[in-house]
Amino acid sequence: MRAMSAKAGCGPHVTVVNTEHVRIARCPCGMFHVTLVQSGVTVQLTGERLAELGRAIGVATPPAEAAPVRLGTTPIN
C-alpha cells in the first residue's frame, strides 16, 4: 500500500463505488484508488490488498452499521 496524491494522474479512472464518504476507482495502472472523501486522503491498493481491507473492515464493523453502497462505472479523472 502506498499513499498517493489524487492529483498524480495515472490516466482516466473508472468509479467502482461512490458513497458520501468513500470513493473507489479502478485505474489503468492496475491499482484501485481508495479516497476517504471527508479528509481527501487517497491510497492506491492492488486488488488483493483492497480485498484484504474489505475483509478487515467487514470483521470490524457490525452488519447493522454498514451503509448502503452505490455501484457505478462513471469515468473520473
N, C-alpha and C positions, 0 to 999 in steps of 0.2 A: 504494500500500500504506500502511495506517495501523495503528499499534499500537493495541490496544484492550483494555481490561479485560474478562474474561469475564463480569463482573457487570453490564455496561452492557446491559441487556436490550433486544433488538430484537424479540423475540417468540419463540414456540416454534421451536426448531431441529430439523432432521432430520439425524441422523448418516448420513454418506455412507461414511466409513471410520473404523474404530476399531481401532487396534493398541495394543500395550503402550506405545508411545512417541509416537504421533501420533493425534490425532482431528481429522477434518474434518467440519464440519457446514454444511448449507445453511440460510441464514437467510431469513425472509420479506422482508427488506430487499433481497434480491438478491445479497448478499455471501456468501462462504464464510468461515467462521471456522476457522482452522487453529491447533490447540493443540498445543504441544510439552508433553506430559504431565509429564515429569520436572521441568521448570522452571516450568510453569504459564503460560508465555508464550502469548498468543493474538494472532494478527494477522487482520485482515479483508482478503480479496482478492476482486477481481472474478473471474468465471470465466476471463476472458482472462489475468489475472495468475497465477491458480492453474495454468493450463495451461503458462504460461511457466516457472513454478517447477518443475513436474513435469518438463519437458524438461531444464531445467538440472540437476536432481538426477539424472536418467537419464544424462546425459553424465558427471557427476562420480562416479557410483557404478558399479563393475563389476557386471555381472549376477549373478555368483556370490554377491555380498554382499547382494543385495536380499532383504529379509524378505518372507514371505507376507503378503498383505493380506486382512483380513476385511471384506467389504462388508456394509452393513446399512442399514436405514431406521428406526432407533429414534428416536422423538422425544425430545429433551432440552431442558431449559430451566433 
